[in-house]
Amino acid sequence: LETVPVRQGDFWVRDEDMIAAWDESVGLALLTFVTSTSSHRGDLDALVAHGHAMGSLVGVDLTQGIGIIPFSVVDTPADFVVSTTLKWLCGTPGAGIIQMRPDLIFEVKPELRGWFSQDNPFSWDLDAFEYAPDARRFEHGTPSVLACVGSVPALKWHAGQQGLLTQNRALTAAVMDQAGRAGMRIATPLEEGRRGGSVMLELSSDADPVKVVNGLRERHIHVDARGPILRVSPGAVTEMRHVERLFEALRAIL
């Protein structure tokens, strides 16, 4: 496993650094649609095209962007994409999503397998194990029924919503404006087309991220932190007044 490092002083890996490190020796590359630590969106079209030119299989983790940023495997033909129903899809933990190039399904033999990975899950002859001839081969043990049952209503609700991205863009713009006024460093791309639905703010070196998160929670404001990076993700129920409350609280805490 090889990873491409972030340049000193940057908050995300640059596309050109990914491409420079990516040659014909790479058999499989996993890209991130939107990064969880900076909300950065790379140029997936260019990266996927480069990967295929190198002869690599290319997968994309959609978790931090799907449900708020449009994505289509037709427009960006990765070999497979994976996600969870968490985050912007408003689902529960424990349910996973995979979409794979149809012809690739029959070639892949997952190392993590179980009784549901085979065509007949009630076959206990381990010496005669055969993968299911379809996407069921990516299942393994007993299905996480509660996670799926809990996520289906969320997915149905989400599918009927309109204007979520427009609302999010207005709120994230307000967060960035308020952060600039407060003198906070923004650890997220400023260009709208290069970021996801979250905004990351760098806390000062003398601020304790745990105390900041807990202090906000006591005021019924929920964010999280990755080290000194505060992650703000305005969701479907967030309103502009909540952004104002966030920065009022930050001024009091900091």
C-alpha positions in Angstrom: 0.0 0.0 0.0 1.4 3.4 -1.0 -0.1 6.8 -0.2 0.7 10.2 -1.6 1.7 12.6 1.1 0.3 16.1 1.6 2.8 18.9 0.9 4.1 20.9 3.9 1.6 23.6 4.7 -1.2 22.1 2.6 -4.5 20.5 3.8 -5.0 18.1 1.0 -3.1 16.1 -1.6 -2.8 17.9 -4.9 -4.0 16.2 -8.1 -0.7 16.7 -9.8 1.1 14.9 -7.0 -1.3 12.0 -7.3 -0.6 11.8 -11.1 3.2 12.1 -10.7 3.2 9.2 -8.3 0.9 7.0 -10.4 2.6 4.9 -13.0 2.1 1.5 -14.7 3.1 -0.3 -11.5 -0.1 0.7 -9.8 -2.6 -2.2 -10.1 -5.4 -0.7 -8.0 -6.0 2.9 -6.9 -8.6 4.1 -4.4 -9.6 7.8 -4.8 -11.7 9.9 -2.5 -14.6 11.9 -3.9 -14.5 14.4 -1.1 -11.8 14.2 1.6 -13.0 13.9 5.2 -10.2 16.2 6.6 -10.5 19.1 4.2 -13.6 18.7 2.1 -11.4 18.9 -0.9 -12.7 17.5 -4.3 -10.1 16.4 -6.7 -10.6 16.3 -10.5 -11.9 12.8 -10.6 -12.4 12.8 -14.4 -8.7 13.5 -14.9 -7.6 11.1 -12.2 -9.8 8.2 -13.4 -8.7 8.8 -17.0 -5.0 8.8 -16.0 -5.5 5.6 -13.9 -7.0 3.8 -16.9 -4.2 5.0 -19.1 -1.8 3.5 -16.6 -3.7 0.2 -16.8 -5.0 0.5 -13.2 -8.3 -0.5 -11.7 -9.8 2.7 -10.1 -12.2 2.8 -7.2 -13.7 5.9 -5.6 -14.9 6.3 -2.0 -18.0 8.5 -2.3 -18.9 8.6 1.5 -18.1 12.3 2.2 -19.9 13.6 -0.9 -22.7 11.4 -2.1 -26.1 12.8 -1.2 -25.0 16.5 -1.4 -22.6 16.6 -4.5 -23.9 15.1 -7.7 -22.0 12.1 -9.0 -22.6 9.7 -11.9 -20.6 6.6 -12.8 -21.6 7.3 -16.4 -19.9 10.7 -16.4 -17.0 9.5 -14.2 -16.5 5.8 -15.2 -14.6 4.4 -12.2 -14.3 0.7 -12.1 -16.2 0.6 -8.8 -17.5 3.1 -6.2 -18.2 2.4 -2.5 -20.0 4.4 0.2 -22.1 4.1 3.3 -25.6 5.4 4.0 -24.2 7.7 6.7 -23.4 11.4 6.3 -25.4 13.3 3.7 -27.7 10.3 2.9 -28.9 10.5 6.5 -28.8 6.8 7.0 -27.6 4.7 9.9 -24.2 3.0 10.6 -23.6 -0.5 9.3 -25.0 -0.3 5.8 -22.6 -0.2 2.8 -23.1 0.6 -0.8 -21.1 -0.7 -3.8 -21.5 -0.2 -7.5 -19.1 -2.0 -9.8 -18.5 -2.3 -13.5 -20.7 -5.3 -14.5 -18.0 -7.4 -16.2 -15.7 -6.9 -13.2 -18.1 -8.4 -10.7 -17.4 -11.9 -12.1 -13.6 -11.5 -12.0 -13.4 -10.2 -8.4 -13.1 -12.8 -5.5 -13.4 -10.9 -2.2 -11.0 -12.2 0.5 -13.6 -11.2 3.1 -16.3 -13.8 2.6 -18.9 -15.7 4.5 -21.9 -17.9 4.1 -23.8 -15.2 2.2 -21.0 -14.8 -0.3 -22.1 -18.0 -2.1 -25.0 -18.9 -4.3 -26.5 -21.2 -1.7 -25.9 -19.7 1.8 -26.9 -22.9 3.4 -24.1 -24.9 1.9 -21.8 -25.9 4.7 -19.2 -27.7 2.6 -16.3 -25.4 2.9 -14.2 -27.4 0.5 -16.9 -26.8 -2.2 -17.3 -23.0 -1.6 -18.1 -21.1 -4.8 -18.7 -17.4 -5.0 -22.2 -16.3 -5.9 -22.4 -15.4 -9.7 -23.5 -11.8 -9.0 -23.1 -9.0 -6.5 -24.0 -11.2 -3.6 -20.4 -12.4 -3.6 -19.6 -9.1 -1.8 -21.8 -10.0 1.1 -20.2 -12.1 3.9 -21.8 -13.0 7.2 -25.4 -12.5 8.5 -26.7 -9.3 6.9 -26.9 -6.2 9.0 -30.7 -6.1 8.8 -31.3 -3.3 11.3 -28.9 -1.0 9.5 -30.6 -1.6 6.2 -34.1 -1.2 7.7 -33.1 2.0 9.4 -31.5 3.4 6.2 -34.2 2.7 3.7 -36.6 5.4 5.1 -33.7 7.9 5.0 -32.9 7.1 1.4 -36.5 7.4 0.4 -36.8 10.8 2.2 -33.6 12.0 0.7 -34.7 11.1 -2.9 -37.7 13.3 -2.5 -35.8 16.4 -1.4 -35.1 19.4 -3.7 -32.5 22.2 -3.3 -30.2 20.5 -0.7 -27.1 21.6 -2.5 -28.3 25.1 -3.0 -29.1 25.4 0.7 -25.7 23.9 1.6 -23.8 26.3 -0.6 -25.5 29.3 1.0 -24.7 28.0 4.5 -21.1 27.0 3.8 -20.5 30.4 2.1 -21.8 32.0 5.3 -19.5 29.8 7.5 -16.5 30.8 5.4 -17.5 34.5 5.5 -17.9 34.4 9.3 -14.6 32.5 9.7 -12.8 35.1 7.7 -14.2 37.8 9.8 -13.1 35.9 12.9 -9.6 35.5 11.6 -9.8 31.7 11.4 -7.8 29.9 8.8 -10.0 28.0 6.4 -8.7 24.5 5.7 -11.1 23.9 2.8 -10.8 25.0 -0.9 -12.4 28.4 -1.4 -13.6 27.6 -4.9 -17.1 26.2 -4.7 -16.5 23.6 -7.4 -13.5 22.2 -5.6 -15.1 21.4 -2.2 -17.8 19.2 -0.7 -20.6 20.1 1.7 -18.4 20.7 4.7 -16.1 23.5 5.8 -13.0 22.9 7.9 -11.6 25.6 10.2 -8.2 25.5 11.8 -8.2 26.2 15.5 -5.3 28.3 17.0 -2.4 26.4 18.6 -3.6 27.4 22.1 -7.2 26.1 21.6 -8.1 22.6 22.9 -10.2 20.9 20.1 -11.9 18.6 22.7 -13.0 21.5 24.8 -14.2 23.4 21.8 -16.3 20.5 20.6 -17.7 19.8 24.1 -18.4 23.5 24.7 -20.4 23.7 21.4 -22.2 20.5 22.3 -23.3 22.0 25.6 -24.9 24.8 23.5 -26.6 22.2 21.3 -24.3 22.9 18.4 -22.8 19.7 16.9 -19.5 19.7 15.0 -16.4 17.4 15.2 -12.7 17.8 15.1 -9.8 16.1 13.4 -6.8 17.3 15.5 -6.9 21.1 15.3 -9.3 21.1 12.4 -12.9 21.8 13.2 -15.4 20.3 10.8 -18.6 22.1 10.1 -21.2 20.3 8.0 -24.5 22.1 7.6 -27.2 19.6 6.9 -30.8 19.5 5.7 -32.2 21.0 8.9 -29.5 23.7 9.4 -30.6 27.3 9.0 -28.7 30.5 8.6 -29.4 31.5 12.2 -27.6 28.3 13.3 -24.4 29.6 11.5 -24.7 32.8 13.5 -25.2 30.9 16.7 -22.1 28.8 15.9 -19.8 31.8 15.7 -21.4 33.5 18.7 -20.5 30.3 20.6 -17.0 30.1 19.2 -16.3 33.7 20.2 -17.4 32.9 23.8 -15.4 29.6 24.0 -12.2 30.9 22.3 
